[in-house]
Amino acid sequence: MSVIDRSDTVCVVGAGPAGLVVARQLRQAGIPFQVYERHSDVGGIWDPDNTGSPMYRSAHFISSKYSSGFVGFPMPGEFPDYPSWRQILGYIRDFARAENLYPHIAFNTEVEHAEPLKDNRWRVTVGNQRYDYRALVVAPGVTWHPSRPSIAGEDQFAGDIIHSSEYFEPSTFRDKRVLIVGAGNSGVDIACDAAANADAAFLSVRRGYRFLPKHVFGVPLDVFINHGGQPPAGITIPEDPNELVDALVGDLTRFGLPAPDHDVLTSHPIVNDQIIHHFNHGDIAARPNIERLEGKDVVFADGSREPIDLIVLATGYEYRVPFIDEALFEWSSGHPQLYLNIFHRRLPTLSIVGFIEFADAAYERFEEMAQLVAMDLSLTGSDLETFTDMKRNHSPDLRGGAEYIDTPRHANYVETHTYQQVLGTIREQFGVAPLAYTPVPAM
């Protein structure tokens, strides 16, 4: 197989939101690039026609339109506070058109393999062709590879078991007794669909969670928190955020749920009003962790059991880059260890945008990450030597002293304001201006 030399060009994999902002930053930096996307259009997980997308019909953003847009490209004013997946998909595609990114993307084109060369270039295999690129930027997203725990007795279970990534349509639950396992944001959303459509719905949790309302005194949660929302006259907001959430949501143990075992700020937020509504109306019941399956019964850790037709495992996802040898990464709790959660420490021309978790809207954070990728690829001389050394040896505190619960999801969790400050300090060190938007004329 011949090799085509593209040593002046950066290879970008993925045309979801993270890949698109990488493309915009590389273009603004004057760096040639090529984007590969295995699907037929941009949008990533937000297009349910994209094979493997975990999107479901009732999905909405959990951050509001006011804080969730791309830099310089706000979400339309006619959008609701929390847009649906259809609106988000259209918005992402409008962004790609406005930024004239479509001509840079090869659609229906999957990267099958990528390997580093001795001169720091990357050999990328696409179909029956190989290319040598200057650098590789991966924007794979984190919800493509389902994590499926094994359950005792599942081989003999008389019902059906699916992962939440396989769920789309609420009619799936009709005339069934349904058990949702896991209370992350997708799990709770899907549990609400089950509550409204199933003959009986149950939510199995292994520990106590905190559920945050989408609005506080009529204001979207993220706007209230980040922009100093004011309570109505005569109402005093508790200084302790746990007290505020507990006051707004109430005592969860009244539903049979375990008491929350962590502070609000020590876990990824679960933002959902409807689940409390359904518990209040008896549309769904709480159950503890599963111990085993027997015939059509699910036996729980407290010895109780329920006949169940369908189990939905809302048990998260694995971080993977399937076209790169996993041995090239150092792993911790299933997460690759990267400088700033972006840069490979030993392979100077490999970066990943989007392998990060924080309690904040994602798109502007992704672009701040992409801006540093473009900076890295623009540095020369002593600045390049300095940043290369930083990638190998610099380990800044990205949590600002915050402590998060000990779960795999939180292994690389960052405190969003601290993270922004660290990236800002590095920008300043190398003379890079904060993010700015430069409109692109239509071609």
C-alpha positions as CSV (number, residue, x, y, z in Angstrom):
1,M,0.0,0.0,0.0
2,S,1.5,3.4,-1.0
3,V,1.8,6.3,1.4
4,I,0.7,9.8,0.5
5,D,2.8,12.5,2.2
6,R,0.8,15.2,3.9
7,S,3.5,16.4,6.3
8,D,2.3,20.0,6.2
9,T,-1.2,19.0,7.3
10,V,-2.8,18.1,10.6
11,C,-5.2,15.1,10.7
12,V,-8.4,15.7,12.8
13,V,-10.6,12.7,13.6
14,G,-14.3,13.4,14.3
15,A,-16.7,16.1,13.2
16,G,-18.8,16.4,16.4
17,P,-18.7,19.6,18.4
18,A,-15.2,19.1,19.6
19,G,-13.8,18.3,16.2
20,L,-15.5,21.3,14.7
21,V,-14.0,23.7,17.2
22,V,-10.6,22.1,16.6
23,A,-11.1,22.8,12.9
24,R,-12.0,26.4,13.5
25,Q,-9.0,27.0,15.7
26,L,-6.6,25.4,13.3
27,R,-8.0,27.4,10.4
28,Q,-7.7,30.6,12.4
29,A,-4.1,29.8,13.2
30,G,-3.4,29.2,9.5
31,I,-2.6,25.5,10.0
32,P,-3.7,23.2,7.1
33,F,-5.9,20.4,8.3
34,Q,-8.1,17.5,7.1
35,V,-11.1,16.2,9.1
36,Y,-12.3,12.6,8.8
37,E,-15.8,11.7,9.9
38,R,-17.2,8.2,9.6
39,H,-20.8,9.5,9.5
40,S,-22.5,11.3,6.6
41,D,-22.7,14.7,8.3
42,V,-21.5,16.7,11.3
43,G,-23.1,16.4,14.7
44,G,-21.5,13.5,16.5
45,I,-23.7,11.9,19.1
46,W,-26.5,14.4,18.5
47,D,-27.5,12.6,15.3
48,P,-29.3,9.4,16.2
49,D,-28.7,8.1,12.6
50,N,-25.0,8.1,13.4
51,T,-24.2,4.4,14.2
52,G,-23.6,4.0,17.9
53,S,-25.1,7.3,18.9
54,P,-26.7,7.1,22.4
55,M,-29.3,9.7,21.5
56,Y,-32.9,9.1,22.6
57,R,-36.0,10.9,21.5
58,S,-36.6,12.8,24.8
59,A,-33.0,14.0,25.2
60,H,-32.4,17.7,25.9
61,F,-29.3,19.6,26.9
62,I,-28.7,19.7,30.7
63,S,-27.0,23.1,30.4
64,S,-29.1,26.0,29.2
65,K,-28.9,27.7,25.8
66,Y,-27.5,30.8,27.5
67,S,-24.2,29.2,28.4
68,S,-24.0,26.3,26.0
69,G,-23.2,27.9,22.6
70,F,-20.1,28.0,20.5
71,V,-17.9,31.1,21.0
72,G,-19.3,34.0,19.0
73,F,-22.3,31.8,17.8
74,P,-25.0,31.9,20.4
75,M,-28.0,29.6,20.3
76,P,-31.0,31.1,18.7
77,G,-33.2,33.2,20.9
78,E,-36.3,31.2,20.0
79,F,-34.8,28.1,21.5
80,P,-36.3,27.0,24.8
81,D,-34.1,27.3,27.9
82,Y,-33.0,23.6,27.5
83,P,-33.0,22.7,23.7
84,S,-33.9,19.3,22.4
85,W,-31.5,17.0,20.6
86,R,-33.1,18.0,17.2
87,Q,-32.4,21.7,17.9
88,I,-28.9,21.0,19.0
89,L,-28.2,19.0,15.9
90,G,-29.5,21.7,13.7
91,Y,-27.5,24.3,15.6
92,I,-24.3,22.3,15.2
93,R,-24.8,22.0,11.5
94,D,-25.6,25.7,11.2
95,F,-22.3,26.4,13.0
96,A,-20.4,24.2,10.6
97,R,-22.0,26.0,7.6
98,A,-21.4,29.5,9.1
99,E,-17.8,28.6,9.7
100,N,-17.4,27.1,6.2
101,L,-16.0,23.9,7.7
102,Y,-17.8,21.4,5.5
103,P,-15.2,21.6,2.6
104,H,-12.6,20.5,5.1
105,I,-14.4,17.3,6.1
106,A,-14.2,13.9,4.4
107,F,-17.5,12.2,5.3
108,N,-18.3,8.5,5.3
109,T,-14.6,8.0,5.9
110,E,-13.5,6.1,9.0
111,V,-9.9,6.2,10.3
112,E,-9.0,2.6,10.8
113,H,-5.5,2.9,12.3
114,A,-3.0,5.6,13.3
115,E,0.5,5.1,14.4
116,P,3.4,7.4,15.4
117,L,6.5,7.6,13.2
118,K,10.0,8.2,14.5
119,D,10.0,11.7,13.2
120,N,6.8,12.5,15.2
121,R,4.6,12.4,12.2
122,W,1.5,10.1,12.2
123,R,0.7,7.4,9.6
124,V,-3.0,7.3,9.2
125,T,-4.9,4.5,7.4
126,V,-8.1,5.4,5.8
127,G,-9.8,2.6,3.7
128,N,-7.1,1.3,1.4
129,Q,-4.9,4.4,1.6
130,R,-2.3,5.5,4.0
131,Y,-1.3,9.1,4.7
132,D,1.6,10.7,6.7
133,Y,0.4,13.7,8.6
134,R,2.3,16.3,10.6
135,A,0.2,15.7,13.7
136,L,-2.9,13.9,14.9
137,V,-5.8,15.6,16.8
138,V,-8.5,13.2,18.0
139,A,-12.0,14.4,19.0
140,P,-13.8,11.1,19.6
141,G,-16.4,12.0,22.3
142,V,-16.8,9.9,25.4
143,T,-20.2,8.2,24.9
144,W,-19.5,5.7,22.0
145,H,-18.3,2.6,23.9
146,P,-20.8,1.3,26.4
147,S,-19.7,0.0,29.8
148,R,-21.8,-3.1,30.6
149,P,-21.3,-4.7,34.0
150,S,-21.9,-8.4,34.3
151,I,-24.9,-9.4,36.5
152,A,-25.1,-12.8,38.2
153,G,-27.7,-14.9,36.5
154,E,-28.0,-12.8,33.3
155,D,-27.4,-15.8,31.0
156,Q,-30.6,-17.3,32.3
157,F,-32.6,-14.1,32.6
158,A,-36.0,-14.5,30.9
159,G,-36.4,-10.8,30.1
160,D,-34.3,-8.5,27.9
161,I,-31.2,-6.5,28.8
162,I,-30.0,-3.5,26.8
163,H,-27.6,-0.7,27.4
164,S,-29.0,2.9,27.5
165,S,-27.1,3.6,24.2
166,E,-29.4,1.2,22.5
167,Y,-32.6,3.0,23.7
168,F,-34.3,5.6,21.6
169,E,-38.1,5.4,21.6
170,P,-40.4,5.5,24.7
171,S,-42.8,3.1,23.1
172,T,-40.1,0.5,23.8
173,F,-41.5,0.4,27.4
174,R,-45.2,0.0,26.5
175,D,-46.8,-3.0,28.3
176,K,-43.6,-3.8,30.1
177,R,-42.2,-3.8,33.6
178,V,-39.0,-1.9,33.3
179,L,-35.9,-1.5,35.5
180,I,-33.4,1.3,34.8
181,V,-30.0,0.7,36.4
182,G,-28.0,3.8,37.1
183,A,-28.9,7.4,38.0
184,G,-26.7,9.5,35.7
185,N,-28.3,12.1,33.5
186,S,-29.2,9.7,30.7
187,G,-30.4,7.1,33.2
188,V,-32.7,9.5,35.0
189,D,-34.0,10.8,31.6
190,I,-34.8,7.3,30.5
191,A,-36.3,6.4,33.8
192,C,-38.7,9.3,33.3
193,D,-39.7,7.9,29.9
194,A,-40.3,4.5,31.6
195,A,-42.3,6.1,34.3
196,A,-44.6,7.7,31.7
197,N,-44.9,4.7,29.4
198,A,-44.2,1.4,31.2
199,D,-46.7,-0.8,33.1
200,A,-44.3,-0.4,36.0
201,A,-41.0,1.4,36.3
202,F,-38.1,1.0,38.8
203,L,-34.9,2.8,39.3
204,S,-32.0,0.8,40.8
205,V,-29.2,2.8,42.4
206,R,-26.2,1.6,44.4
207,R,-25.7,4.8,46.4
208,G,-27.3,8.1,47.2
209,Y,-27.4,10.8,44.5
210,R,-28.4,14.4,44.4
211,F,-30.8,15.6,41.8
212,L,-30.6,19.3,40.8
213,P,-33.5,21.3,39.4
214,K,-33.2,22.8,36.0
215,H,-34.5,26.1,37.2
216,V,-34.0,28.0,40.5
217,F,-36.7,30.6,41.1
218,G,-37.6,30.5,37.4
219,V,-34.0,31.0,36.3
220,P,-32.0,28.3,34.5
221,L,-29.6,26.6,37.0
222,D,-26.4,27.4,35.3
223,V,-27.4,31.1,34.8
224,F,-28.4,31.3,38.4
225,I,-25.1,29.9,39.6
226,N,-22.7,31.6,37.2
227,H,-24.4,35.0,37.0
228,G,-25.6,35.6,40.5
229,G,-29.3,34.9,40.3
230,Q,-31.4,36.7,42.9
231,P,-34.1,35.0,45.0
232,P,-37.5,36.6,45.4
233,A,-37.9,39.2,48.1
234,G,-37.9,37.8,51.5
235,I,-36.2,34.5,50.6
236,T,-32.6,33.9,51.9
237,I,-30.4,31.5,50.1
238,P,-28.4,29.1,52.3
239,E,-24.7,29.5,52.0
240,D,-24.3,25.7,52.0
241,P,-25.2,24.5,48.5
242,N,-26.3,21.2,50.0
243,E,-28.9,23.0,52.0
244,L,-30.2,24.9,49.0
245,V,-30.6,21.7,46.9
246,D,-32.2,19.8,49.7
247,A,-34.6,22.7,50.3
248,L,-35.6,22.8,46.6
249,V,-35.8,19.0,46.0
250,G,-36.8,17.7,49.5
251,D,-35.8,14.6,51.3
252,L,-35.1,11.9,48.8
253,T,-35.3,9.1,51.3
254,R,-39.1,9.5,51.3
255,F,-39.1,7.8,47.9
256,G,-37.0,4.9,49.2
257,L,-33.8,6.3,47.7
258,P,-30.6,6.3,49.8
259,A,-29.7,9.6,51.3
260,P,-27.1,11.4,49.2
261,D,-23.6,10.3,50.2
262,H,-21.7,13.3,48.9
263,D,-21.8,17.1,48.7
264,V,-23.3,18.8,45.7
265,L,-20.0,20.0,44.4
266,T,-18.2,16.7,44.7
267,S,-19.9,14.8,41.9
268,H,-21.0,15.4,38.3
269,P,-24.4,17.1,38.5
270,I,-27.6,15.2,37.7
271,V,-29.9,17.9,36.4
272,N,-33.5,16.7,36.2
273,D,-36.8,18.0,37.5
274,Q,-39.0,15.3,36.1
275,I,-37.7,12.3,38.1
276,I,-38.9,14.0,41.4
277,H,-42.2,14.6,39.7
278,H,-42.6,10.9,38.8
279,F,-41.5,9.8,42.3
280,N,-44.0,12.2,43.8
281,H,-46.8,10.7,41.7
282,G,-45.8,7.1,42.2
283,D,-45.0,6.5,38.6
284,I,-41.6,5.0,39.5
285,A,-40.2,3.3,42.5
286,A,-36.7,3.1,43.8
287,R,-34.8,-0.1,44.3
288,P,-31.3,-0.9,45.6
289,N,-28.4,-2.5,43.7
290,I,-29.1,-5.7,41.8
291,E,-27.8,-8.9,43.5
292,R,-28.7,-11.4,40.9
293,L,-31.3,-12.4,38.2
294,E,-33.5,-15.5,38.6
295,G,-35.8,-16.4,35.7
296,K,-37.8,-13.2,35.1
297,D,-37.1,-11.9,38.6
298,V,-34.6,-9.3,39.6
299,V,-33.3,-9.9,43.1
300,F,-32.0,-6.8,44.9
301,A,-29.4,-6.3,47.6
302,D,-32.0,-6.0,50.3
303,G,-33.6,-9.3,49.4
304,S,-36.6,-7.8,47.6
305,R,-37.5,-8.9,44.1
306,E,-39.5,-7.7,41.1
307,P,-40.6,-9.5,37.9
308,I,-39.0,-7.4,35.1
309,D,-39.5,-7.6,31.3
310,L,-36.7,-5.2,30.4
311,I,-33.5,-4.0,32.1
312,V,-31.9,-0.8,30.8
313,L,-28.2,-0.5,31.9
314,A,-27.5,3.2,32.2
315,T,-24.0,2.3,33.4
316,G,-21.8,4.8,31.4
317,Y,-19.1,4.5,28.8
318,E,-15.5,3.6,28.4
319,Y,-12.9,6.1,27.2
320,R,-11.4,4.6,24.0
321,V,-9.6,5.6,20.9
322,P,-10.0,2.3,19.0
323,F,-7.7,3.2,16.1
324,I,-4.7,3.9,18.3
325,D,-2.8,1.2,20.1
326,E,-3.9,1.4,23.8
327,A,-0.4,0.5,24.9
328,L,0.7,4.0,23.7
329,F,-1.2,5.5,26.6
330,E,-0.8,5.5,30.4
331,W,-4.2,4.6,31.9
332,S,-5.7,5.3,35.3
333,S,-9.3,4.2,36.2
334,G,-10.0,3.7,32.5
335,H,-8.8,7.2,31.5
336,P,-5.7,8.0,29.5
337,Q,-3.4,10.3,31.4
338,L,-2.9,13.5,29.4
339,Y,-1.3,16.9,30.1
340,L,-4.2,19.2,30.8
341,N,-6.5,16.3,29.7
342,I,-5.4,17.3,26.2
343,F,-1.8,16.4,25.3
344,H,0.0,13.1,25.2
345,R,3.0,13.5,27.5
346,R,5.5,11.4,25.4
347,L,4.1,11.7,21.8
348,P,4.5,15.5,21.1
349,T,2.2,15.5,18.1
350,L,-0.8,13.7,19.6
351,S,-3.7,15.5,21.3
352,I,-7.2,14.7,22.3
353,V,-10.0,17.2,22.7
354,G,-13.1,16.2,24.7
355,F,-11.7,13.5,27.0
356,I,-12.6,15.6,30.1
357,E,-15.4,15.9,32.7
358,F,-16.5,19.0,34.5
359,A,-19.7,20.7,35.8
360,D,-20.1,23.2,33.0
361,A,-21.3,23.7,29.5
362,A,-18.8,22.0,27.1
363,Y,-18.5,23.8,23.8
364,E,-16.5,26.8,25.0
365,R,-14.3,24.6,27.2
366,F,-13.6,22.4,24.1
367,E,-12.6,25.5,22.1
368,E,-10.2,26.6,24.8
369,M,-8.7,23.2,24.6
370,A,-8.6,23.4,20.8
371,Q,-7.0,26.8,21.0
372,L,-4.0,25.4,23.0
373,V,-3.7,22.6,20.4
374,A,-3.4,25.2,17.7
375,M,-1.0,27.1,19.8
376,D,1.2,24.0,20.3
377,L,1.3,23.4,16.6
378,S,2.2,27.0,15.9
379,L,5.2,27.2,18.4
380,T,8.7,27.3,17.2
381,G,12.2,27.6,18.8
382,S,12.5,28.0,22.5
383,D,8.8,28.3,23.0
384,L,8.3,24.9,21.4
385,E,11.0,23.5,23.6
386,T,9.4,25.0,26.7
387,F,5.9,23.7,26.0
388,T,7.2,20.3,25.0
389,D,8.9,20.1,28.4
390,M,5.7,21.3,30.1
391,K,3.7,18.5,28.4
392,R,6.2,16.0,29.8
393,N,6.6,17.3,33.3
394,H,4.2,20.0,34.3
395,S,1.3,18.8,36.6
396,P,-0.8,21.7,37.6
397,D,-3.7,21.4,40.0
398,L,-6.8,21.3,37.8
399,R,-9.2,20.9,40.7
400,G,-8.4,23.9,42.8
401,G,-8.4,21.8,45.9
402,A,-11.8,20.3,45.3
403,E,-12.4,16.7,46.2
404,Y,-14.6,14.5,44.1
405,I,-16.2,11.2,44.9
406,D,-14.0,8.1,44.2
407,T,-15.6,6.7,41.0
408,P,-14.0,6.0,37.6
409,R,-16.0,8.9,36.1
410,H,-14.3,11.4,38.4
411,A,-10.8,10.0,37.9
412,N,-9.9,13.0,35.6
413,Y,-12.6,15.4,36.8
414,V,-11.6,19.1,36.9
415,E,-13.1,22.1,38.6
416,T,-14.2,24.2,35.7
417,H,-13.1,27.7,36.9
418,T,-9.7,26.3,38.0
419,Y,-9.3,24.6,34.7
420,Q,-10.1,27.9,32.8
421,Q,-7.6,29.8,34.9
422,V,-4.8,27.2,34.2
423,L,-5.4,27.3,30.5
424,G,-5.6,31.1,30.6
425,T,-2.2,31.3,32.4
426,I,-0.6,29.1,29.7
427,R,-2.2,31.3,27.0
428,E,-0.6,34.3,28.6
429,Q,2.7,32.7,29.0
430,F,2.9,32.1,25.2
431,G,1.3,35.3,24.1
432,V,-2.0,33.9,22.9
433,A,-5.1,36.1,23.2
434,P,-8.3,34.9,24.8
435,L,-10.8,33.3,22.5
436,A,-12.3,35.7,19.9
437,Y,-14.6,35.1,17.0
438,T,-13.7,36.1,13.5
439,P,-16.6,35.6,11.0
440,V,-15.7,33.6,7.9
441,P,-17.0,35.0,4.6
442,A,-19.0,32.6,2.5
443,M,-17.2,30.9,-0.3
